[in-house]
Amino acid sequence: MGLTDYAFYQVARRWPSPMADKTSDFGAEPGTEAYARAYAHYQFNQKVWSGLGPAGDGVKIRGCCAASTACT
């Protein structure tokens, strides 16, 4: 193992896991249904907190319409 390889190994070994923080926050292991629910809840709360923002490609967002009426 060269000096560069050793340096990268030490950095990677000490680098904090990005998943460990979310796993402890959500209280579930990745890949489980509980984790998926907690992550979806987290994403929803982030959108509510920061706002929905503009429609991405200029599409107008319409309200819900009944099956018997035409959407405008």
Sine and cosine of phi, psi and omega as CSV:
sin_phi,cos_phi,sin_psi,cos_psi,sin_omega,cos_omega
0.00,0.00,0.82,-0.57,0.00,-1.00
-0.98,0.21,0.11,-0.99,-0.02,-1.00
-0.90,0.44,-0.64,0.76,0.02,-1.00
-0.91,0.41,-0.70,0.71,0.03,-1.00
-0.87,0.49,-0.66,0.75,0.01,-1.00
-0.90,0.43,-0.65,0.76,0.01,-1.00
-0.91,0.42,-0.71,0.70,0.04,-1.00
-0.89,0.45,-0.63,0.78,0.03,-1.00
-0.88,0.48,-0.70,0.72,-0.01,-1.00
-0.92,0.40,-0.64,0.77,0.02,-1.00
-0.91,0.42,-0.73,0.68,-0.03,-1.00
-0.90,0.43,-0.58,0.81,-0.01,-1.00
-0.93,0.36,-0.56,0.83,-0.05,-1.00
-1.00,-0.04,-0.21,0.98,-0.05,-1.00
-0.92,0.39,0.74,-0.68,0.00,-1.00
-0.93,0.36,0.60,-0.80,0.00,-1.00
-0.96,0.28,0.76,-0.65,0.04,-1.00
-0.94,0.34,-0.42,0.91,-0.01,-1.00
-0.99,0.13,-0.44,0.90,-0.06,-1.00
-0.89,0.46,-0.62,0.79,-0.01,-1.00
-0.91,0.41,-0.73,0.68,0.00,-1.00
-0.93,0.36,-0.60,0.80,0.01,-1.00
-0.88,0.47,-0.66,0.76,0.02,-1.00
-0.96,0.30,-0.58,0.82,0.03,-1.00
-0.92,0.39,-0.67,0.75,-0.06,-1.00
-0.99,0.12,-0.33,0.94,0.01,-1.00
0.94,0.33,0.45,0.89,0.01,-1.00
-0.49,-0.87,0.37,-0.93,0.01,-1.00
-0.99,0.12,0.58,-0.82,0.06,-1.00
-0.86,0.52,0.60,-0.80,0.00,-1.00
1.00,-0.07,-0.09,1.00,0.02,-1.00
-0.99,-0.16,0.30,-0.96,0.01,-1.00
-0.92,0.40,-0.60,0.80,0.01,-1.00
-0.89,0.46,-0.63,0.78,0.03,-1.00
-0.92,0.40,-0.68,0.74,0.00,-1.00
-0.89,0.46,-0.66,0.75,0.04,-1.00
-0.91,0.43,-0.70,0.71,-0.01,-1.00
-0.91,0.42,-0.61,0.79,0.01,-1.00
-0.93,0.36,-0.64,0.77,0.05,-1.00
-0.90,0.44,-0.65,0.76,0.05,-1.00
-0.89,0.45,-0.66,0.75,0.03,-1.00
-0.89,0.46,-0.71,0.70,0.01,-1.00
-0.89,0.45,-0.66,0.75,0.03,-1.00
-0.88,0.48,-0.73,0.68,0.00,-1.00
-0.89,0.46,-0.60,0.80,0.04,-1.00
-0.90,0.43,-0.65,0.76,0.03,-1.00
-0.92,0.40,-0.64,0.77,0.02,-1.00
-0.91,0.41,-0.66,0.75,-0.04,-1.00
-0.93,0.38,-0.71,0.71,-0.10,-1.00
-0.99,-0.12,-0.10,0.99,0.01,-1.00
1.00,-0.02,0.38,-0.92,-0.05,-1.00
-0.98,0.21,-0.47,0.88,0.01,-1.00
0.98,0.19,0.02,-1.00,-0.02,-1.00
-0.96,0.28,0.34,-0.94,0.10,-1.00
-0.89,0.45,0.69,-0.73,-0.15,-0.99
-0.89,0.46,-0.69,0.72,-0.10,-1.00
-0.87,-0.49,0.45,0.89,0.06,-1.00
0.99,0.12,0.13,0.99,0.02,-1.00
-0.97,0.25,0.73,-0.68,0.05,-1.00
-0.96,0.27,0.68,-0.73,0.04,-1.00
-1.00,-0.04,0.87,-0.50,-0.06,-1.00
-0.97,-0.24,0.38,-0.93,0.05,-1.00
-0.97,0.23,0.07,-1.00,0.02,-1.00
-0.97,0.25,0.65,-0.76,0.03,-1.00
-0.77,-0.64,0.49,-0.87,0.01,-1.00
-0.95,0.32,0.35,-0.94,-0.03,-1.00
-0.91,0.41,-0.48,0.88,-0.06,-1.00
-1.00,0.08,-0.17,0.99,0.00,-1.00
-0.94,-0.34,0.42,-0.91,0.01,-1.00
-1.00,0.07,0.63,-0.78,0.05,-1.00
-0.99,0.15,0.63,-0.78,0.03,-1.00
-0.86,-0.51,0.00,0.00,0.00,0.00
